């Protein structure tokens, strides 16, 4: 993407030419990178955390808060996955094309959105499973003490 934009800037300023599609392709790449990186960001802990709340909770409260948050996030992501899949299917069935020089079939760049959300849903399911195991382990420890 950097090479494409740099080429566009060079060609416009030095030669007075334009690639005519660098903005379109750059936008598609930006959406693709954004959605396809959601799962990686979630797994690596790159999203915001509310540490002042976690600091006041014990281990069991922290585990319960994480379980509830991951469950709500999964429900939201499943709803978003459903809607994004509908969007891609409508674009594919309707034969929608970009109104640009490239005339890209819109379902191609749109496909990165449900794929990225599906990967995030998978990561959330794995995290929920780990949350349940953590909460059950913490629950057993707090009862035995």
SULNOR-V342084 format. One record per residue. N is the residue number from 1. PHI is phi in whole degrees, -180 to 180 (NA if undefined). OMEGA is omega in whole degrees, -180 to 180 (* if undefined). Layout:
n=N phi=PHI omega=OMEGA
n=N phi=PHI omega=OMEGA
This chain:
n=1 phi=NA omega=179
n=2 phi=-64 omega=179
n=3 phi=-62 omega=-180
n=4 phi=-66 omega=-180
n=5 phi=-68 omega=178
n=6 phi=-63 omega=176
n=7 phi=-63 omega=179
n=8 phi=-62 omega=179
n=9 phi=-63 omega=179
n=10 phi=-62 omega=-178
n=11 phi=-63 omega=179
n=12 phi=-67 omega=-174
n=13 phi=-81 omega=-176
n=14 phi=-94 omega=-175
n=15 phi=-104 omega=-179
n=16 phi=72 omega=179
n=17 phi=-109 omega=177
n=18 phi=-140 omega=177
n=19 phi=-76 omega=176
n=20 phi=68 omega=-177
n=21 phi=-131 omega=-177
n=22 phi=-64 omega=179
n=23 phi=-65 omega=-180
n=24 phi=-64 omega=-179
n=25 phi=-66 omega=177
n=26 phi=-63 omega=177
n=27 phi=-65 omega=178
n=28 phi=-62 omega=180
n=29 phi=-65 omega=179
n=30 phi=-63 omega=178
n=31 phi=-65 omega=180
n=32 phi=-61 omega=180
n=33 phi=-63 omega=-178
n=34 phi=-62 omega=-177
n=35 phi=-76 omega=-177
n=36 phi=-74 omega=179
n=37 phi=-94 omega=-178
n=38 phi=-58 omega=-178
n=39 phi=-65 omega=179
n=40 phi=-63 omega=179
n=41 phi=-65 omega=180
n=42 phi=-64 omega=-177
n=43 phi=-66 omega=-179
n=44 phi=-84 omega=177
n=45 phi=77 omega=-177
n=46 phi=-84 omega=180
n=47 phi=-80 omega=-179
n=48 phi=-63 omega=176
n=49 phi=-128 omega=178
n=50 phi=-102 omega=-172
n=51 phi=-75 omega=180
n=52 phi=-69 omega=175
n=53 phi=-80 omega=-180
n=54 phi=-62 omega=179
n=55 phi=-67 omega=-179
n=56 phi=-91 omega=180
n=57 phi=-92 omega=172
n=58 phi=-78 omega=-179
n=59 phi=-64 omega=180
n=60 phi=-68 omega=177
n=61 phi=-63 omega=178
n=62 phi=-64 omega=180
n=63 phi=-64 omega=179
n=64 phi=-67 omega=178
n=65 phi=-62 omega=179
n=66 phi=-66 omega=178
n=67 phi=-62 omega=-179
n=68 phi=-65 omega=-179
n=69 phi=-63 omega=180
n=70 phi=-66 omega=178
n=71 phi=-67 omega=178
n=72 phi=-65 omega=179
n=73 phi=-63 omega=179
n=74 phi=-64 omega=179
n=75 phi=-60 omega=178
n=76 phi=-63 omega=-178
n=77 phi=-67 omega=176
n=78 phi=-66 omega=176
n=79 phi=-64 omega=178
n=80 phi=-65 omega=177
n=81 phi=-61 omega=179
n=82 phi=-61 omega=-178
n=83 phi=-68 omega=179
n=84 phi=-68 omega=176
n=85 phi=-65 omega=176
n=86 phi=-60 omega=179
n=87 phi=-60 omega=-179
n=88 phi=-64 omega=180
n=89 phi=-64 omega=177
n=90 phi=-64 omega=179
n=91 phi=-65 omega=-179
n=92 phi=-70 omega=-179
n=93 phi=-68 omega=-179
n=94 phi=-82 omega=-180
n=95 phi=66 omega=-179
n=96 phi=-73 omega=177
n=97 phi=-124 omega=176
n=98 phi=-68 omega=180
n=99 phi=-85 omega=-179
n=100 phi=-132 omega=180
n=101 phi=-62 omega=179
n=102 phi=-71 omega=-178
n=103 phi=61 omega=-178
n=104 phi=-64 omega=171
n=105 phi=-62 omega=-171
n=106 phi=-65 omega=-179
n=107 phi=-67 omega=-178
n=108 phi=-68 omega=178
n=109 phi=-71 omega=179
n=110 phi=-69 omega=-177
n=111 phi=-63 omega=179
n=112 phi=-66 omega=-178
n=113 phi=-70 omega=178
n=114 phi=-67 omega=177
n=115 phi=-65 omega=179
n=116 phi=-66 omega=178
n=117 phi=-68 omega=178
n=118 phi=-64 omega=177
n=119 phi=-64 omega=177
n=120 phi=-66 omega=177
n=121 phi=-60 omega=178
n=122 phi=-61 omega=179
n=123 phi=-65 omega=178
n=124 phi=-68 omega=177
n=125 phi=-63 omega=178
n=126 phi=-62 omega=179
n=127 phi=-68 omega=177
n=128 phi=-62 omega=179
n=129 phi=-62 omega=178
n=130 phi=-67 omega=178
n=131 phi=-63 omega=180
n=132 phi=-63 omega=179
n=133 phi=-64 omega=180
n=134 phi=-65 omega=-179
n=135 phi=-65 omega=179
n=136 phi=-69 omega=178
n=137 phi=-68 omega=179
n=138 phi=-68 omega=179
n=139 phi=-63 omega=179
n=140 phi=-67 omega=-180
n=141 phi=-67 omega=-177
n=142 phi=-72 omega=178
n=143 phi=-76 omega=-176
n=144 phi=-80 omega=-178
n=145 phi=-91 omega=*
